[in-house]
Amino acid sequence: MDKPVLAKYTQLLQLAQALPQATPTETSIFAIGSKGYFENPTTDILAFFCNDNAEHGLGSLLVRALLSCLAECPKGIDHTLSATPEREVATKSGKRIDLLLESDQWALVLENKIHHQQNNPFDAYEDFVHREYPQRFKHKQPLFVVLSPTGEVPAAHPNWQGISYPDLVQAIKQGLAEHFIDQPLNKWVILLREFILHLEGLMAAPATPQHTIDFVLDNLAAIQELQIVKKKAINDYQLRLQQQLQNHFKQPVTIHLHHWDQYPALRFALTRWEDSGSDVVLYLDGNEEDKTNLRCYAQLTKPAQFKVADEYLAHDCHGSPWLESQDNYRGYSYVKKLATQDDVVALLIAKITALNEFEQHARPGLKG
């Protein structure tokens, strides 16, 4: 690669290093799934915590928080439900109400909208209360509520009130603060807090600063070119090391490229270890330019064999050796300050030699 091209990539990397970093956010248990948590499961959780007789033991905390967010709600309203919260309530017209809450004084029809536009059949939901079941709701004040990121309600439906998720989250937090004064911490409080964290994550603006987004979009072609250069360079580097090792050991050396935390992990093994999973790994984590991170993995044929492995491999080990993969492997880490690539090759040779001595001891029938 000529010097002008290298200079171009160097400048790109320098600009990238100066970019503002994304603000880290606390992850909740509900954010772990690959598809996320949207309207239906979110409303299921709301219904559970709104049930003042449920096992969570939080009473009417969530109902109180919900009602406190309504602009048009009678003062001193009773927060106790007279029935279990209902999900996906079917109207006679075939529509489904997300959540129905009832007390002796009021009936709350709630539509939950996290990411979609509000195109629900609001008139059909009003008919459910006023026309389809007039006797059931005769002496109850109807409360029609849209729960959404902004709390906005279409102007064409004046009977509906909006609650924003940020306002509801704040109200729940206040209720939890008061709850902590009188009650001990339990798993349901922890789950409710996790749910709050998830809702905050859904409502939050993207964590990546706009300046960083603009930089990536403006330099996509150059970034892709650099990715291709990186891939080819790592492959060539691994092949070069393989050739140097084969020249030293006078036998074939197998190589495999893995990635740990998106950094290359170059795995080397003598082909004579074909019945073993032992190998030596050069981990190019890129975090400390002047240090080399090498690891050895010795496959054990029996549990007590780790003591023998330590005799061959624990010398100058960084930290303590460990067992992994159901105790079938003994791992060793070596972090060295090495100045040249010749030093790296010398370290690889030393650890492959030590691992080979263990292999010959652990598997006496091993060739060579």
C-alpha positions, 0 to 999 in steps of 0.5 A: 500500500502506498504512502498517500493511501496510508496517510488517508487512513491514518487521518481517518482514524485520528478523526474517529478517535476524536469523536464524542463517545456514545453515552452508556445506558443501563440495560434492563432484563427486558432489553436482553431479547433480540426483538425487544419488548413492545405493545403486547408484552408491555401491556401485560406487565402493566396489567400485572402491576395494576392488579392491586391483589396480585402477588407483587404486594405493591397494592395500587401503586401503579394505578395511583401513578397512572391516574396521577398523570391524567389532567382530567381526573377527579380529586380524591378518586379511589385507586382500588380496583373492583375487578382484575385488569382485563387484556385484549377486551373484545368489542362487539365490532371485533376490535380489541381494547389493550387494557381495561381497568375498573373500580366502583367509581370509574372505568379506564380504557387504555390504548398502549402505543410505543412506536406506532401511529395512533390509528386505533378505532377510538370511536369503537372503544367509546361505543364499548362503554356507552352503547354496548354495555351501558348497564355495566358502566352506568354509574362509572366515570369513563376514562379514555387514555392513550399511553404513548411516547409523547402523550399526544391524542388525535384532535378528532377524539376530544374524549381521550386523554394522553399520558406520556411514558416519561410522565408515567415513569416519573410517577411510578418512581415517586410511588416507589420512593414512598413505598421503600419507606414502609416496605422492604425490597423484594423481587417484584420491586426489582422487576418493576424497576427493571421495567422502568429502566426498559421504558426509559431506554425505549423513550430515550434518544439514540445514544450515539451523538449526531456528530458521530452519526454524521461522520460515519455516514459521510465516510462510509466508503473509506470506512469500508475500504479500511475494513477490507484492508484490516481483514486482508492484513490480519489474514496475511499476518496470520499466514506469515506467522504460520510459515515462520512457525512451520519453518521452526518446528519442521512440521505443519501448523494449523491456524484458525481465525476467531474473534473475541469481542470483535478483536482477532484471536489467531489460534495455532496448533501442531497438526500432531495434536489432531486428536486434541483441542489444545492450542496457543492463541495470539489475541490482538485486542489492540488496547495496549500497543506495546503488549502482547496477549498470548493464551494457552489452552491445554485439553485435559484427558482426566480431571487431575491432569491440570496439575501436570499442565501447570508444571509445563505451562504455569511458568510466567503465567499472568494471573492464575490458570483457570478451568473452562468448558466443563473443566476439560481445558486448562487456560493460561494467559501471558501478557508480555511487553514485546518490542518486535515481531521477532519477539512475538514469534519467539514467544509463540515458539516457546509456548507451543513447545511447552504445550507440545511437551504437555501433549506428549506427557498427557498422550503418550501415544502422540507422534513426534 
